[in-house]
């Protein structure tokens, strides 16, 4: 009984942290546990994070969308910087 109570206290502690706890099964190369905080961070339910193909499909797609926005903004910023007076940058055609 004491082991169950200890496990419940540990789970409560882990699930109230401001990080995403996880457990990886090294034999299978898959997550066997992902904390509920993942929903706040990535917007996906913990159960879906345990499904086959989740990380390769969903997260890679989300990351690609973020990267596209970042690179697009960097290109706009770079173009504005090149046109700024005194920037030392010259546009060549």
ZAVEX-23436 format. One record per residue: residue number from 0; x, y, z of N, C-alpha, C in turn; chain. Coordinates in steps of 0.02 Angstrom, whole numbers, plus 50000, padded with zeros to 5 digits. Last residue first. Example, Ala and Ser with C-alpha at 12.3 -4.5 7.8 and 13.67 -1.06 7.14 Angstrom:
REM ZAVEX-23436
r pos=1 n.east=50642 n.north=49888 n.up=50354 ca.east=50684 ca.north=49947 ca.up=50357 c.east=50645 c.north=50002 c.up=50394 unit=A
r pos=0 n.east=50660 n.north=49716 n.up=50390 ca.east=50615 ca.north=49775 ca.up=50390 c.east=50660 c.north=49835 c.up=50390 unit=A
//
This chain:
REM ZAVEX-23436
r pos=92 n.east=51129 n.north=52198 n.up=47041 ca.east=51083 ca.north=52164 ca.up=46994 c.east=51123 c.north=52133 c.up=46940 unit=A
r pos=91 n.east=51152 n.north=52227 n.up=47215 ca.east=51179 ca.north=52220 ca.up=47147 c.east=51130 c.north=52182 c.up=47104 unit=A
r pos=90 n.east=51150 n.north=52337 n.up=47347 ca.east=51111 ca.north=52290 ca.up=47307 c.east=51141 c.north=52286 c.up=47239 unit=A
r pos=89 n.east=51257 n.north=52342 n.up=47486 ca.east=51238 ca.north=52368 ca.up=47420 c.east=51199 c.north=52314 c.up=47384 unit=A
r pos=88 n.east=51278 n.north=52393 n.up=47653 ca.east=51259 ca.north=52341 ca.up=47605 c.east=51239 c.north=52373 c.up=47539 unit=A
r pos=87 n.east=51295 n.north=52494 n.up=47739 ca.east=51355 ca.north=52467 ca.up=47708 c.east=51340 c.north=52413 c.up=47657 unit=A
r pos=86 n.east=51196 n.north=52561 n.up=47801 ca.east=51204 ca.north=52491 ca.up=47819 c.east=51267 c.north=52460 c.up=47789 unit=A
r pos=85 n.east=51165 n.north=52690 n.up=47769 ca.east=51222 ca.north=52679 ca.up=47813 c.east=51233 c.north=52607 c.up=47832 unit=A
r pos=84 n.east=50992 n.north=52659 n.up=47751 ca.east=51048 ca.north=52705 ca.up=47742 c.east=51104 c.north=52690 c.up=47793 unit=A
r pos=83 n.east=50936 n.north=52495 n.up=47709 ca.east=50941 ca.north=52547 ca.up=47760 c.east=51001 c.north=52592 c.up=47746 unit=A
r pos=82 n.east=50934 n.north=52388 n.up=47625 ca.east=50913 ca.north=52452 ca.up=47597 c.east=50922 c.north=52510 c.up=47646 unit=A
r pos=81 n.east=50972 n.north=52284 n.up=47706 ca.east=51015 ca.north=52299 ca.up=47649 c.east=50997 c.north=52367 c.up=47619 unit=A
r pos=80 n.east=50866 n.north=52278 n.up=47794 ca.east=50931 ca.north=52299 ca.up=47819 c.east=50976 c.north=52320 c.up=47762 unit=A
r pos=79 n.east=50765 n.north=52226 n.up=47712 ca.east=50758 ca.north=52294 ca.up=47741 c.east=50824 c.north=52321 c.up=47765 unit=A
r pos=78 n.east=50818 n.north=52099 n.up=47687 ca.east=50806 ca.north=52145 ca.up=47631 c.east=50799 c.north=52217 c.up=47656 unit=A
r pos=77 n.east=50818 n.north=52046 n.up=47817 ca.east=50881 ca.north=52053 ca.up=47780 c.east=50874 c.north=52102 c.up=47723 unit=A
r pos=76 n.east=50681 n.north=52044 n.up=47844 ca.east=50725 ca.north=52085 ca.up=47885 c.east=50791 c.north=52098 c.up=47849 unit=A
r pos=75 n.east=50641 n.north=51950 n.up=47749 ca.east=50614 ca.north=52018 ca.up=47747 c.east=50659 c.north=52065 c.up=47786 unit=A
r pos=74 n.east=50714 n.north=51838 n.up=47794 ca.east=50725 ca.north=51864 ca.up=47726 c.east=50699 c.north=51936 c.up=47720 unit=A
r pos=73 n.east=50658 n.north=51820 n.up=47919 ca.east=50729 ca.north=51835 ca.up=47914 c.east=50745 c.north=51864 c.up=47845 unit=A
r pos=72 n.east=50527 n.north=51784 n.up=47885 ca.east=50539 ca.north=51847 ca.up=47921 c.east=50612 c.north=51868 c.up=47917 unit=A
r pos=71 n.east=50556 n.north=51660 n.up=47824 ca.east=50523 ca.north=51714 ca.up=47786 c.east=50534 c.north=51781 c.up=47819 unit=A
r pos=70 n.east=50610 n.north=51589 n.up=47930 ca.east=50653 ca.north=51604 ca.up=47872 c.east=50622 c.north=51659 c.up=47829 unit=A
r pos=69 n.east=50496 n.north=51582 n.up=48013 ca.east=50558 ca.north=51613 ca.up=48037 c.east=50602 c.north=51633 c.up=47978 unit=A
r pos=68 n.east=50404 n.north=51513 n.up=47932 ca.east=50389 ca.north=51581 ca.up=47956 c.east=50452 c.north=51617 c.up=47978 unit=A
r pos=67 n.east=50473 n.north=51391 n.up=47917 ca.east=50455 ca.north=51431 ca.up=47859 c.east=50441 c.north=51503 c.up=47878 unit=A
r pos=66 n.east=50477 n.north=51347 n.up=48050 ca.east=50539 ca.north=51363 ca.up=48016 c.east=50526 c.north=51406 c.up=47954 unit=A
r pos=65 n.east=50341 n.north=51320 n.up=48073 ca.east=50376 ca.north=51372 ca.up=48112 c.east=50439 c.north=51394 c.up=48076 unit=A
r pos=64 n.east=50321 n.north=51215 n.up=47979 ca.east=50282 ca.north=51277 ca.up=47975 c.east=50316 c.north=51334 c.up=48013 unit=A
r pos=63 n.east=50411 n.north=51120 n.up=48030 ca.east=50421 ca.north=51147 ca.up=47963 c.east=50382 c.north=51213 c.up=47954 unit=A
r pos=62 n.east=50349 n.north=51092 n.up=48153 ca.east=50415 ca.north=51123 ca.up=48152 c.east=50429 c.north=51154 c.up=48084 unit=A
r pos=61 n.east=50232 n.north=51029 n.up=48107 ca.east=50227 ca.north=51091 ca.up=48146 c.east=50294 c.north=51128 c.up=48145 unit=A
r pos=60 n.east=50291 n.north=50916 n.up=48045 ca.east=50250 ca.north=50963 ca.up=48006 c.east=50245 c.north=51030 c.up=48042 unit=A
r pos=59 n.east=50351 n.north=50855 n.up=48155 ca.east=50393 ca.north=50877 ca.up=48099 c.east=50355 c.north=50927 c.up=48056 unit=A
r pos=58 n.east=50237 n.north=50825 n.up=48229 ca.east=50285 ca.north=50874 ca.up=48255 c.east=50330 c.north=50899 c.up=48199 unit=A
r pos=57 n.east=50170 n.north=50732 n.up=48140 ca.east=50138 ca.north=50792 ca.up=48168 c.east=50189 c.north=50845 c.up=48189 unit=A
r pos=56 n.east=50273 n.north=50631 n.up=48096 ca.east=50223 ca.north=50666 ca.up=48056 c.east=50201 c.north=50733 c.up=48084 unit=A
r pos=55 n.east=50363 n.north=50590 n.up=48192 ca.east=50386 ca.north=50599 ca.up=48123 c.east=50337 c.north=50640 c.up=48082 unit=A
r pos=54 n.east=50283 n.north=50579 n.up=48305 ca.east=50339 ca.north=50627 ca.up=48305 c.east=50364 c.north=50640 c.up=48234 unit=A
r pos=53 n.east=50187 n.north=50479 n.up=48264 ca.east=50168 ca.north=50546 ca.up=48287 c.east=50225 c.north=50596 c.up=48279 unit=A
r pos=52 n.east=50218 n.north=50348 n.up=48231 ca.east=50222 ca.north=50399 ca.up=48179 c.east=50206 c.north=50470 c.up=48202 unit=A
r pos=51 n.east=50115 n.north=50275 n.up=48353 ca.east=50165 ca.north=50265 ca.up=48301 c.east=50162 c.north=50322 c.up=48250 unit=A
r pos=50 n.east=50077 n.north=50373 n.up=48499 ca.east=50057 ca.north=50335 ca.up=48440 c.east=50115 c.north=50329 c.up=48390 unit=A
r pos=49 n.east=50107 n.north=50456 n.up=48601 ca.east=50131 ca.north=50388 ca.up=48607 c.east=50116 c.north=50346 c.up=48545 unit=A
r pos=48 n.east=50043 n.north=50573 n.up=48577 ca.east=50116 ca.north=50574 ca.up=48572 c.east=50146 c.north=50504 c.up=48576 unit=A
r pos=47 n.east=49912 n.north=50546 n.up=48609 ca.east=49930 ca.north=50548 ca.up=48538 c.east=50005 c.north=50548 c.up=48528 unit=A
r pos=46 n.east=49917 n.north=50556 n.up=48748 ca.east=49904 ca.north=50491 ca.up=48717 c.east=49924 c.north=50490 c.up=48644 unit=A
r pos=45 n.east=49934 n.north=50694 n.up=48772 ca.east=49988 ca.north=50647 ca.up=48786 c.east=49979 c.north=50580 c.up=48752 unit=A
r pos=44 n.east=49873 n.north=50798 n.up=48639 ca.east=49860 ca.north=50757 ca.up=48698 c.east=49917 c.north=50708 c.up=48709 unit=A
r pos=43 n.east=49954 n.north=50948 n.up=48587 ca.east=49934 ca.north=50879 ca.up=48572 c.east=49923 c.north=50842 c.up=48637 unit=A
r pos=42 n.east=50012 n.north=51070 n.up=48606 ca.east=49942 ca.north=51069 ca.up=48587 c.east=49917 c.north=50999 c.up=48568 unit=A
r pos=41 n.east=50140 n.north=51087 n.up=48653 ca.east=50131 ca.north=51072 ca.up=48582 c.east=50059 c.north=51071 c.up=48558 unit=A
r pos=40 n.east=50118 n.north=51136 n.up=48788 ca.east=50176 ca.north=51155 ca.up=48748 c.east=50164 c.north=51145 c.up=48673 unit=A
r pos=39 n.east=50000 n.north=51081 n.up=48837 ca.east=50010 ca.north=51153 ca.up=48842 c.east=50066 c.north=51176 c.up=48795 unit=A
r pos=38 n.east=50026 n.north=50946 n.up=48814 ca.east=49967 ca.north=50978 ca.up=48782 c.east=49974 c.north=51054 c.up=48783 unit=A
r pos=37 n.east=50132 n.north=50917 n.up=48892 ca.east=50143 ca.north=50918 ca.up=48820 c.east=50085 c.north=50952 c.up=48784 unit=A
r pos=36 n.east=50091 n.north=50898 n.up=49020 ca.east=50115 ca.north=50965 ca.up=49002 c.east=50125 c.north=50972 c.up=48927 unit=A
r pos=35 n.east=50068 n.north=50765 n.up=49045 ca.east=50012 ca.north=50805 ca.up=49019 c.east=50032 c.north=50876 c.up=48999 unit=A
r pos=34 n.east=50214 n.north=50671 n.up=48988 ca.east=50174 ca.north=50707 ca.up=49037 c.east=50119 c.north=50749 c.up=49006 unit=A
r pos=33 n.east=50225 n.north=50515 n.up=48917 ca.east=50235 ca.north=50586 ca.up=48903 c.east=50187 c.north=50623 c.up=48950 unit=A
r pos=32 n.east=50294 n.north=50354 n.up=48906 ca.east=50257 ca.north=50402 ca.up=48947 c.east=50275 c.north=50472 c.up=48923 unit=A
r pos=31 n.east=50362 n.north=50287 n.up=48813 ca.east=50313 ca.north=50247 ca.up=48849 c.east=50271 c.north=50292 c.up=48895 unit=A
r pos=30 n.east=50423 n.north=50320 n.up=48652 ca.east=50404 ca.north=50347 ca.up=48717 c.east=50353 c.north=50301 c.up=48749 unit=A
r pos=29 n.east=50536 n.north=50201 n.up=48578 ca.east=50474 ca.north=50240 ca.up=48579 c.east=50462 c.north=50267 c.up=48649 unit=A
r pos=28 n.east=50629 n.north=50101 n.up=48562 ca.east=50643 ca.north=50166 ca.up=48533 c.east=50582 c.north=50211 c.up=48530 unit=A
r pos=27 n.east=50623 n.north=49978 n.up=48619 ca.east=50576 ca.north=49991 ca.up=48565 c.east=50590 c.north=50057 c.up=48530 unit=A
r pos=26 n.east=50726 n.north=49992 n.up=48712 ca.east=50722 ca.north=49931 ca.up=48670 c.east=50677 c.north=49943 c.up=48609 unit=A
r pos=25 n.east=50703 n.north=50112 n.up=48780 ca.east=50761 ca.north=50106 ca.up=48735 c.east=50759 c.north=50044 c.up=48690 unit=A
r pos=24 n.east=50569 n.north=50206 n.up=48802 ca.east=50585 ca.north=50135 ca.up=48804 c.east=50642 c.north=50123 c.up=48755 unit=A
r pos=23 n.east=50568 n.north=50354 n.up=48893 ca.east=50582 ca.north=50322 ca.up=48829 c.east=50601 c.north=50250 c.up=48840 unit=A
r pos=22 n.east=50463 n.north=50467 n.up=48967 ca.east=50500 ca.north=50405 ca.up=48978 c.east=50507 c.north=50372 c.up=48910 unit=A
r pos=21 n.east=50456 n.north=50639 n.up=49018 ca.east=50443 ca.north=50584 ca.up=48972 c.east=50484 c.north=50524 c.up=48993 unit=A
r pos=20 n.east=50392 n.north=50799 n.up=49065 ca.east=50427 ca.north=50736 ca.up=49081 c.east=50409 c.north=50682 c.up=49031 unit=A
r pos=19 n.east=50410 n.north=50956 n.up=49023 ca.east=50375 ca.north=50898 ca.up=48997 c.east=50414 c.north=50835 c.up=49014 unit=A
r pos=18 n.east=50393 n.north=51076 n.up=49157 ca.east=50431 ca.north=51044 ca.up=49103 c.east=50389 c.north=50986 c.up=49077 unit=A
r pos=17 n.east=50348 n.north=51122 n.up=49279 ca.east=50341 ca.north=51165 ca.up=49221 c.east=50388 c.north=51141 c.up=49164 unit=A
r pos=16 n.east=50259 n.north=50993 n.up=49369 ca.east=50319 ca.north=51030 ca.up=49350 c.east=50306 c.north=51072 c.up=49289 unit=A
r pos=15 n.east=50154 n.north=50911 n.up=49394 ca.east=50144 ca.north=50982 ca.up=49410 c.east=50206 c.north=51024 c.up=49395 unit=A
r pos=14 n.east=50191 n.north=50782 n.up=49369 ca.east=50141 ca.north=50812 ca.up=49324 c.east=50125 c.north=50885 c.up=49341 unit=A
r pos=13 n.east=50280 n.north=50752 n.up=49473 ca.east=50303 ca.north=50755 ca.up=49404 c.east=50254 c.north=50794 c.up=49359 unit=A
r pos=12 n.east=50192 n.north=50751 n.up=49585 ca.east=50249 ca.north=50797 ca.up=49581 c.east=50271 c.north=50807 c.up=49509 unit=A
r pos=11 n.east=50105 n.north=50647 n.up=49551 ca.east=50078 ca.north=50715 ca.up=49562 c.east=50135 c.north=50766 c.up=49556 unit=A
r pos=10 n.east=50196 n.north=50540 n.up=49548 ca.east=50161 ca.north=50560 ca.up=49486 c.east=50133 c.north=50630 c.up=49493 unit=A
r pos=9 n.east=50233 n.north=50537 n.up=49684 ca.east=50283 ca.north=50549 ca.up=49633 c.east=50250 c.north=50573 c.up=49568 unit=A
r pos=8 n.east=50111 n.north=50502 n.up=49742 ca.east=50143 ca.north=50566 ca.up=49760 c.east=50195 c.north=50586 c.up=49707 unit=A
r pos=7 n.east=50092 n.north=50376 n.up=49685 ca.east=50043 ca.north=50429 ca.up=49673 c.east=50073 c.north=50498 c.up=49688 unit=A
r pos=6 n.east=50200 n.north=50306 n.up=49738 ca.east=50194 ca.north=50315 ca.up=49666 c.east=50146 c.north=50371 c.up=49648 unit=A
r pos=5 n.east=50165 n.north=50308 n.up=49874 ca.east=50227 ca.north=50340 ca.up=49852 c.east=50225 c.north=50354 c.up=49777 unit=A
r pos=4 n.east=50050 n.north=50230 n.up=49869 ca.east=50045 ca.north=50300 ca.up=49892 c.east=50106 c.north=50339 c.up=49869 unit=A
r pos=3 n.east=50107 n.north=50108 n.up=49826 ca.east=50056 ca.north=50142 ca.up=49785 c.east=50049 c.north=50215 c.up=49804 unit=A
r pos=2 n.east=50190 n.north=50081 n.up=49936 ca.east=50219 ca.north=50090 ca.up=49869 c.east=50170 c.north=50127 c.up=49824 unit=A
r pos=1 n.east=50099 n.north=50060 n.up=50038 ca.east=50143 ca.north=50118 ca.up=50042 c.east=50175 c.north=50133 c.up=49974 unit=A
r pos=0 n.east=50041 n.north=49940 n.up=50000 ca.east=50000 ca.north=50000 ca.up=50000 c.east=50044 c.north=50063 c.up=50000 unit=A
//
